[in-house]
């Protein structure tokens, strides 16, 4: 781990994976997770020559809290890490709660992003025409209701449910019980909440309650959206909403996948981030499925 300082005096905890002198790609974690969350098979990165960068969002793991942060604020943290590591332009992708933060970087720093991908990610809470909680698991529906109150209410709500990672629908078990995935997620969660739940609270407020602070429709870089049709954590309608509003987006919905299906979709996503539309030509690559071009 290394620490990166921000202009306002915060610290961001950064981790690197894959090939040390490889092509830089930023991976943005879900919630409540942190910099240790990634695809557990390192050969996925080394095989493509990727230098993967992960970091804790504020309040998680080793990163200083930033109460009241918006999703858009995360874009500037990515830029600070990239500046410190000496990266000019690079690809970025995010999983679940990390997806909106990846899109934020593409919107806020269009000159620095080559391609951006979002897997199993949320749409903004104020998404026009989207029934935001329709088809969503009960735990997230409750959190969405509390997020419309205030940070103190969210801290109390999550504090009463923070004895372990959030319980996901049984449809996710086939992926989450794989030994390499369960072990990685357990370690990532433990490190993420080691200093407390401030990061989790602020993440949920930013993702579930407040405007993102940017318009996805302004993104100009190529965007790849992946979602599992069976996802009850974040229903696929969220990806469809994003796909209809981002002019450069290609939407890929996998009919037989749930939320955790993003692990199997990651190799094809990384190939696309590095190699572009070659990865989308012809038949779908393993881990993708149905193409819905938007």
Secondary structure, 3 states (H helix, E strand, C coil): CEEEECCCCCEEEEEEEECCCCEEEEEECCCCCCCCCCCCCCHHHHCCCEEEEEECCCCCCCCCCCCCCCCCHHHHHHHHHHHHHCCCCEEEEEECHHHHHHHHHHHHCCCCEEEEEEECCCCCCCCCCCCCCCCCCHHHHHHHHHHCCCHHHHHHHHHCCCCCCCCCCHHHHHHHCCHHHHHHHHHHHHHHCCCCCHHHHHHHHHHHHCCCCCCHHHCCCEEEEEEECCCCCCCHHHHHHHHHHCCCEEEEEECCCCHHHHHHHHHHHHHHHHHHHHHHCCCCCCCCCEEEEC
